[in-house]
Amino acid sequence: MRLPRLVIGAPASGAGKTSVATGLLAALRSRGLAVSGHKVGPDYIDPGYHALAAGRPGRNLDPWLVGEELIEPLFLHGALTPAPADVAVVEGAVGLFDGVADRPGYASTAHVAALLRAPVVLVVDASAAGRSVAALVHGFATYDPAVRLGGVILNRVGSARHREILLEALAGIGVPVLGVLHRDDRLVTPSRHLGLVPAAERTASAVRAVQALGAVIADSLDLDAVLALARSAPSLAASAWEPPVAEIGRPAPALAGPAWEPRAAEVDRRPVVAVAGGAAFTFSYAETAEVLAAAGAEVVGFDPLVDTALPDGTAGLVLGGGFPEVHVAALAANEPLLAAVARHLAGGGVAVAECAGLLYLARTLDGAPMCGAVPADAVMTPRLTLRYREAVAASCSPLGPVGTSVRGHEFHRTSCSPVAGPSPAWRLGPDAEGWAGSRLHASYLHLHWAGVPSAAPGLVAACLAYEAGRAG
């Protein structure tokens, strides 16, 4: 399939990749093009800005979480859903060649660009650079033959003379300059302890920021040259990923096992799975709802900040990541919903919670009362935990039987005491972490469910068993 595409990379973090990628999506969309935004790595925040700019969900591409073989299919799925895009923009992570620490280059922006056979545009922070910028760009262009550096964007350029020096230096190295961005406060997005403030928390101001980024990019880049570069990408041979479809009421037989929840009888309706959203729960991959729906669930959103009851008929909860520590007072004040979630779990209801969801199910968060369904207390700490992890299921849970192997990541500044229950969710090397049971899974570990085939069918199976038990 021929799909115009390019990757926005940089020598290091902080060069302006998010501003450029988001602004480029907005600028191309304002030209009347259908655009699709993607992000390398497990980042949840940048895709929110991509979604505002593109008018469709932002998607993540992470070989560590889903495997190399799914990168091209997941990319095509995102670019074709809900309708085919005219061009796709993939924002990189950290430095172009920075990946998993003990596997040089793996899961890096360069790795994903090579898997997609997509040209790379390098965003360079030129604020303190002169002619040396040419050596830097030349080095990135020649470092890895599998990566095609198709152009450079100079960011944070000062005076007209500064611009002239940079362009003269780059004129002879064979990498075209696609645009020059001068220092501009409109290219700055507010940050806090875990990075950028999510777009869902900024609402109207985020929309204005994205519009401003689009205007700056349209004025500063040669969009025709950018589109020509994107259209030079070769055809892709893979088929688009599709969530595996299960017959409603019949979870995959392969999930049955000695300690597994008994398979539910066939039913003629979908169990309701309520997925937390809103400003406190912004960390979610678009594919999570898609695999749940394909596995037989009726997916319904709810906002723990404002909704006072769970959606009608809720059998299962998915409480993803986010910033409950920022909204702890409002979450604690919503006592009716806290009580409803506690009753749901006490009555045998199903829940899968990761990171923010774990904190919400805990007894307290920074001293404020939460649901109390998990016997732990959570507090903010000065230490950032940000790492990829390999884990093995230590207990049977809705995500899979004992021994299920997964790859995930952690991203938080909180800690829980204790760190694990008597039936832990995971073994992380020699350590136990989280809480698990036949209808509960609560952990700090973030997963991408497209890379965990047992997750959605297992959750739906547990929901059907819960409903069957209530009916009986």
C-alpha positions as CSV (number, residue, x, y, z in Angstrom):
1,M,0.0,0.0,0.0
2,R,1.3,3.5,-0.8
3,L,0.9,5.8,2.2
4,P,2.8,9.1,2.3
5,R,4.6,9.3,5.7
6,L,7.5,10.7,7.5
7,V,9.1,10.6,11.0
8,I,9.9,13.7,13.0
9,G,13.2,13.0,15.0
10,A,15.7,15.0,16.9
11,P,19.3,14.7,18.3
12,A,17.9,14.7,21.8
13,S,14.9,15.4,24.0
14,G,13.7,19.0,24.2
15,A,14.4,20.0,20.6
16,G,10.7,20.7,19.8
17,K,9.5,17.4,18.2
18,T,6.1,17.6,19.7
19,S,5.5,21.2,18.7
20,V,6.7,20.5,15.1
21,A,4.7,17.2,14.7
22,T,1.5,18.7,16.2
23,G,1.9,21.9,14.2
24,L,2.6,20.0,11.0
25,L,-0.5,17.9,11.5
26,A,-2.6,21.0,12.0
27,A,-1.1,22.8,9.1
28,L,-1.6,19.9,6.7
29,R,-5.1,19.4,7.9
30,S,-5.9,23.1,7.3
31,R,-4.9,22.5,3.7
32,G,-7.7,20.0,3.4
33,L,-5.6,16.8,3.8
34,A,-6.7,13.9,6.0
35,V,-3.8,13.4,8.5
36,S,-2.9,10.7,10.9
37,G,-0.6,11.2,14.0
38,H,1.6,8.6,15.6
39,K,4.1,8.5,18.4
40,V,7.1,6.3,18.9
41,G,7.2,4.8,22.4
42,P,4.8,4.5,25.3
43,D,4.0,8.2,25.6
44,Y,0.3,8.9,26.3
45,I,0.4,12.7,26.3
46,D,1.8,13.7,22.9
47,P,-0.9,11.6,21.1
48,G,-3.5,13.8,22.8
49,Y,-2.1,16.8,21.0
50,H,-1.9,14.9,17.8
51,A,-5.6,14.0,18.1
52,L,-6.6,17.6,18.5
53,A,-4.5,18.6,15.4
54,A,-5.6,15.7,13.2
55,G,-9.2,15.2,14.3
56,R,-8.7,11.5,14.9
57,P,-7.1,9.4,17.6
58,G,-3.4,9.6,18.1
59,R,-1.6,6.2,17.9
60,N,1.5,4.7,19.5
61,L,4.2,2.6,17.8
62,D,6.4,0.7,20.3
63,P,8.3,-2.4,19.3
64,W,9.1,-3.2,22.9
65,L,5.4,-3.3,23.9
66,V,3.9,-5.0,20.8
67,G,6.9,-6.6,18.9
68,E,8.5,-5.5,15.6
69,E,6.0,-7.6,13.6
70,L,3.1,-5.4,14.6
71,I,4.6,-2.0,14.0
72,E,3.7,-1.8,10.3
73,P,0.2,-3.3,10.7
74,L,-0.6,-1.0,13.7
75,F,0.7,2.0,11.8
76,L,-1.6,1.1,8.8
77,H,-4.6,0.5,11.1
78,G,-4.2,4.0,12.6
79,A,-3.7,5.6,9.2
80,L,-6.8,3.9,7.8
81,T,-9.1,4.4,10.8
82,P,-11.7,5.9,10.8
83,A,-10.9,6.7,7.1
84,P,-7.7,6.6,5.0
85,A,-5.3,9.4,5.7
86,D,-3.6,11.4,2.9
87,V,-0.4,11.6,5.0
88,A,0.9,10.2,8.3
89,V,3.2,12.0,10.7
90,V,5.2,9.9,13.2
91,E,6.7,11.8,16.1
92,G,9.8,10.2,17.6
93,A,10.9,9.9,21.2
94,V,14.1,11.3,22.9
95,G,17.1,11.2,20.6
96,L,16.8,9.5,17.1
97,F,18.9,6.5,18.0
98,D,18.0,6.2,21.7
99,G,16.1,3.0,22.6
100,V,16.1,0.2,25.2
101,A,19.1,0.6,27.4
102,D,20.5,-2.9,27.2
103,R,19.5,-3.4,23.5
104,P,21.2,-0.6,21.6
105,G,18.8,1.1,19.2
106,Y,15.9,-1.2,19.9
107,A,12.5,0.6,20.1
108,S,14.2,3.8,19.1
109,T,12.8,6.4,16.6
110,A,15.4,5.2,14.1
111,H,14.3,1.6,14.6
112,V,10.6,2.5,13.9
113,A,11.6,4.6,10.9
114,A,13.5,1.7,9.5
115,L,10.6,-0.7,10.1
116,L,8.2,1.7,8.3
117,R,10.8,2.6,5.6
118,A,9.9,6.2,6.3
119,P,12.1,9.3,5.7
120,V,13.2,11.2,8.8
121,V,13.0,14.9,9.3
122,L,15.5,16.0,12.0
123,V,14.4,18.9,14.3
124,V,17.6,20.6,15.6
125,D,17.6,23.1,18.5
126,A,19.9,25.7,16.9
127,S,19.6,28.2,19.8
128,A,23.3,27.9,20.7
129,A,24.7,26.6,17.5
130,G,26.5,28.1,14.5
131,R,28.4,26.4,11.7
132,S,28.8,23.3,13.9
133,V,25.2,22.4,13.1
134,A,26.4,21.1,9.7
135,A,28.6,18.5,11.4
136,L,25.8,17.4,13.7
137,V,23.3,17.0,10.8
138,H,26.0,15.2,8.7
139,G,26.7,12.8,11.5
140,F,23.0,11.9,11.9
141,A,22.6,11.5,8.1
142,T,25.5,9.0,7.9
143,Y,25.3,7.2,11.2
144,D,22.9,4.4,10.2
145,P,22.4,3.4,6.5
146,A,19.0,1.9,7.4
147,V,17.8,5.4,8.2
148,R,17.1,7.9,5.5
149,L,17.4,11.5,6.7
150,G,15.3,13.5,4.2
151,G,15.4,17.0,5.7
152,V,16.1,19.2,8.7
153,I,14.1,21.8,10.5
154,L,16.0,24.4,12.5
155,N,14.3,25.4,15.7
156,R,14.8,28.3,18.1
157,V,16.8,30.3,15.6
158,G,17.6,33.9,16.8
159,S,18.4,36.8,14.5
160,A,18.4,37.0,10.7
161,R,22.2,36.8,10.8
162,H,22.0,33.6,12.9
163,R,19.7,32.1,10.3
164,E,22.0,33.0,7.5
165,I,25.0,31.4,9.2
166,L,23.1,28.1,9.8
167,L,21.8,27.9,6.2
168,E,25.2,28.6,4.7
169,A,26.8,25.9,6.8
170,L,24.1,23.4,5.8
171,A,24.2,24.2,2.1
172,G,26.8,21.7,1.1
173,I,26.0,18.6,3.0
174,G,23.1,17.3,0.9
175,V,20.3,17.5,3.5
176,P,17.7,20.0,2.6
177,V,16.5,22.5,5.1
178,L,12.7,22.2,5.2
179,G,12.0,25.1,7.5
180,V,13.4,27.6,10.0
181,L,11.5,28.3,13.3
182,H,12.5,31.4,15.2
183,R,12.1,31.7,19.0
184,D,8.4,31.9,19.6
185,D,6.5,31.5,22.9
186,R,3.6,29.9,20.9
187,L,5.9,26.9,20.4
188,V,6.0,26.2,24.1
189,T,3.6,23.8,25.8
190,P,3.1,23.8,29.6
191,S,4.8,21.0,31.6
192,R,4.7,19.5,35.1
193,H,6.1,16.5,37.0
194,L,5.5,13.8,34.3
195,G,6.0,16.0,31.2
196,L,3.5,18.0,29.2
197,V,0.1,18.9,30.6
198,P,-2.3,16.5,28.8
199,A,-4.5,18.2,26.1
200,A,-7.6,16.8,27.9
201,E,-6.8,19.0,30.9
202,R,-6.4,22.2,28.9
203,T,-9.5,21.9,26.8
204,A,-10.1,25.3,25.1
205,S,-6.5,26.5,25.7
206,A,-5.1,23.3,24.1
207,V,-7.2,23.9,21.0
208,R,-5.9,27.4,20.7
209,A,-2.4,26.2,21.2
210,V,-2.7,23.6,18.5
211,Q,-4.2,26.2,16.1
212,A,-1.3,28.6,16.9
213,L,1.2,25.8,16.2
214,G,-0.4,25.1,12.9
215,A,-0.2,28.7,11.9
216,V,3.5,29.0,12.8
217,I,4.4,25.8,11.0
218,A,2.5,26.8,7.9
219,D,4.4,30.1,7.8
220,S,7.8,28.6,8.6
221,L,8.0,25.3,6.7
222,D,8.0,24.5,3.0
223,L,4.9,22.3,3.2
224,D,5.2,21.3,-0.5
225,A,8.7,20.0,0.1
226,V,7.5,18.2,3.3
227,L,4.7,16.5,1.3
228,A,7.0,15.6,-1.5
229,L,9.3,13.9,1.0
230,A,6.4,12.0,2.6
231,R,5.2,10.9,-0.8
232,S,8.7,9.5,-1.6
233,A,8.2,6.7,1.0
234,P,7.9,3.3,-0.7
235,S,4.8,1.1,-0.6
236,L,4.1,-1.0,2.5
237,A,3.6,-4.7,2.1
238,A,1.8,-5.6,5.4
239,S,-1.9,-5.7,6.0
240,A,-3.5,-3.3,8.5
241,W,-3.9,-4.8,12.0
242,E,-7.4,-5.7,13.0
243,P,-8.4,-6.5,16.6
244,P,-9.2,-10.3,16.8
245,V,-12.9,-10.7,16.8
246,A,-14.5,-13.2,19.1
247,E,-18.1,-14.5,18.9
248,I,-20.1,-12.7,21.5
249,G,-20.3,-14.7,24.7
250,R,-17.5,-17.2,23.7
251,P,-14.1,-16.3,25.0
252,A,-11.1,-18.0,23.4
253,P,-10.9,-21.7,24.6
254,A,-7.1,-21.4,24.8
255,L,-7.5,-19.1,27.8
256,A,-9.0,-21.9,30.0
257,G,-6.6,-23.4,32.5
258,P,-6.3,-25.0,36.0
259,A,-6.6,-21.8,37.9
260,W,-8.6,-19.9,35.3
261,E,-12.1,-18.4,35.7
262,P,-14.7,-21.0,34.5
263,R,-15.8,-20.3,31.0
264,A,-19.2,-18.5,30.9
265,A,-22.2,-19.8,29.1
266,E,-22.9,-18.3,25.7
267,V,-25.1,-15.2,26.0
268,D,-26.8,-13.1,23.4
269,R,-25.6,-9.7,24.6
270,R,-22.3,-7.9,25.3
271,P,-21.2,-7.3,28.9
272,V,-20.7,-3.6,29.7
273,V,-17.1,-2.6,30.3
274,A,-16.7,0.9,31.7
275,V,-13.5,2.6,30.7
276,A,-12.3,5.6,32.9
277,G,-11.6,8.8,31.1
278,G,-11.7,12.6,31.8
279,A,-8.9,14.8,33.1
280,A,-7.7,12.4,35.8
281,F,-7.5,9.3,33.5
282,T,-5.9,10.5,30.2
283,F,-3.4,7.6,29.7
284,S,-5.0,5.2,27.3
285,Y,-4.1,3.6,24.0
286,A,-6.8,3.9,21.3
287,E,-6.5,0.1,20.6
288,T,-7.7,-0.8,24.2
289,A,-11.3,0.0,23.4
290,E,-11.0,-1.5,20.0
291,V,-9.8,-4.9,21.3
292,L,-12.4,-4.9,24.0
293,A,-15.2,-4.3,21.5
294,A,-13.9,-7.0,19.2
295,A,-13.7,-9.4,22.1
296,G,-17.4,-8.9,22.8
297,A,-17.7,-6.0,25.2
298,E,-19.9,-3.0,25.1
299,V,-17.4,-0.3,25.8
300,V,-18.8,2.8,27.7
301,G,-16.7,5.7,29.0
302,F,-17.1,7.4,32.3
303,D,-15.4,10.2,34.2
304,P,-14.5,9.5,37.9
305,L,-14.2,13.3,38.5
306,V,-17.8,14.1,37.6
307,D,-19.9,10.9,37.2
308,T,-21.6,9.8,40.5
309,A,-22.5,6.3,39.3
310,L,-21.1,3.6,37.1
311,P,-22.7,3.2,33.7
312,D,-25.8,1.1,33.8
313,G,-25.1,-2.7,33.7
314,T,-21.4,-2.3,34.3
315,A,-19.8,-5.8,34.6
316,G,-16.1,-4.7,34.3
317,L,-14.0,-1.6,34.8
318,V,-10.8,-0.5,33.0
319,L,-9.0,2.1,35.1
320,G,-6.0,3.2,33.1
321,G,-3.2,5.7,33.8
322,G,-3.3,9.4,34.3
323,F,-2.9,12.1,37.0
324,P,-5.1,11.2,40.0
325,E,-2.5,12.9,42.3
326,V,-3.3,16.2,40.6
327,H,-7.1,15.8,41.0
328,V,-7.0,13.9,44.3
329,A,-9.3,16.4,46.1
330,A,-12.0,16.2,43.4
331,L,-11.8,12.4,43.2
332,A,-12.1,12.1,47.0
333,A,-15.0,14.5,47.0
334,N,-16.9,12.2,44.6
335,E,-18.0,9.9,47.4
336,P,-20.9,8.3,45.6
337,L,-18.7,7.0,42.8
338,L,-16.0,5.8,45.2
339,A,-18.7,3.8,47.0
340,A,-20.1,2.5,43.8
341,V,-16.7,1.2,42.7
342,A,-16.1,-0.4,46.1
343,R,-19.6,-2.1,45.9
344,H,-18.9,-3.3,42.4
345,L,-15.7,-5.1,43.4
346,A,-17.1,-6.4,46.8
347,G,-19.9,-7.9,44.8
348,G,-17.6,-9.9,42.5
349,G,-17.4,-7.3,39.7
350,V,-14.4,-7.2,37.4
351,A,-11.7,-4.5,37.3
352,V,-8.3,-4.0,35.6
353,A,-6.4,-1.1,36.9
354,E,-2.9,0.2,36.0
355,C,-0.9,3.0,37.7
356,A,-3.5,5.7,38.2
357,G,-6.2,3.0,38.4
358,L,-4.3,1.3,41.1
359,L,-4.0,4.5,43.1
360,Y,-7.8,5.1,42.7
361,L,-8.6,1.6,44.0
362,A,-6.2,2.0,47.0
363,R,-7.3,3.0,50.5
364,T,-5.7,6.5,50.3
365,L,-3.8,8.7,48.0
366,D,-1.7,11.4,49.7
367,G,-4.0,10.9,52.7
368,A,-7.2,11.4,50.9
369,P,-9.7,8.5,50.8
370,M,-10.0,6.5,47.6
371,C,-12.1,3.4,46.9
372,G,-10.4,1.1,49.4
373,A,-10.7,-2.0,47.2
374,V,-6.9,-2.5,47.3
375,P,-5.4,-2.6,50.8
376,A,-2.6,-0.2,50.1
377,D,-1.8,3.5,50.7
378,A,-0.2,5.7,48.0
379,V,1.8,8.9,48.3
380,M,3.7,11.2,45.9
381,T,7.5,10.9,46.0
382,P,10.3,13.0,44.5
383,R,11.5,10.1,42.5
384,L,10.5,9.5,38.9
385,T,10.1,5.8,37.9
386,L,10.3,5.6,34.1
387,R,11.4,2.3,32.6
388,Y,10.5,-0.7,30.4
389,R,9.8,-3.9,32.3
390,E,9.4,-7.6,31.5
391,A,6.9,-9.3,33.8
392,V,5.3,-12.7,34.3
393,A,1.8,-13.1,35.8
394,A,2.2,-14.4,39.4
395,S,-1.5,-15.0,39.9
396,C,-4.5,-15.8,37.7
397,S,-6.3,-12.6,36.8
398,P,-8.6,-11.2,34.0
399,L,-5.5,-10.5,32.0
400,G,-4.4,-14.1,31.8
401,P,-3.4,-17.2,33.7
402,V,-0.3,-17.7,35.8
403,G,2.8,-17.6,33.7
404,T,1.5,-15.1,31.1
405,S,4.6,-13.1,29.9
406,V,4.2,-9.5,29.0
407,R,6.3,-6.4,28.3
408,G,5.2,-3.1,29.7
409,H,6.4,0.2,31.1
410,E,6.2,2.2,34.4
411,F,5.8,5.9,34.5
412,H,5.0,7.5,37.9
413,R,6.2,9.5,40.9
414,T,4.1,7.7,43.5
415,S,4.7,4.7,45.6
416,C,2.3,2.2,47.2
417,S,2.6,0.5,50.6
418,P,2.6,-2.4,50.5
419,V,3.8,-2.9,47.0
420,A,2.1,-6.3,46.5
421,G,-0.8,-8.3,47.9
422,P,-0.8,-12.0,48.9
423,S,-1.7,-12.8,45.3
424,P,0.6,-10.5,43.4
425,A,-0.2,-9.4,39.8
426,W,3.4,-9.7,38.5
427,R,6.8,-11.1,39.1
428,L,9.3,-8.5,38.0
429,G,12.5,-10.6,38.2
430,P,12.7,-11.5,41.9
431,D,10.2,-8.9,43.0
432,A,6.4,-9.2,43.4
433,E,4.2,-6.3,42.5
434,G,0.5,-5.5,42.4
435,W,-2.8,-7.3,43.4
436,A,-4.6,-9.9,41.4
437,G,-7.5,-12.3,41.6
438,S,-9.9,-14.1,39.3
439,R,-11.8,-10.8,38.8
440,L,-9.2,-8.1,39.7
441,H,-5.9,-6.9,38.3
442,A,-4.2,-3.8,39.8
443,S,-0.6,-2.9,39.1
444,Y,1.7,0.0,38.2
445,L,2.6,-1.7,34.9
446,H,1.2,-0.1,31.7
447,L,0.4,-2.6,28.9
448,H,-0.5,-2.1,25.2
449,W,-3.3,-4.6,24.8
450,A,-2.6,-5.1,21.1
451,G,0.6,-6.8,22.3
452,V,-1.2,-8.9,25.0
453,P,-3.6,-11.3,23.2
454,S,-5.1,-12.7,26.4
455,A,-6.1,-9.3,27.9
456,A,-9.4,-8.4,26.2
457,P,-10.8,-11.9,25.8
458,G,-9.8,-12.6,29.4
459,L,-11.5,-9.5,30.7
460,V,-14.7,-10.3,28.7
461,A,-14.7,-13.9,30.0
462,A,-14.5,-12.7,33.6
463,C,-17.3,-10.2,32.9
464,L,-19.5,-13.0,31.5
465,A,-18.8,-15.2,34.5
466,Y,-19.7,-12.4,36.8
467,E,-23.0,-11.8,35.0
468,A,-23.8,-15.5,34.9
469,G,-23.2,-15.7,38.6
470,R,-25.6,-12.8,39.3
471,A,-28.2,-14.3,37.0
472,G,-27.9,-17.7,38.7
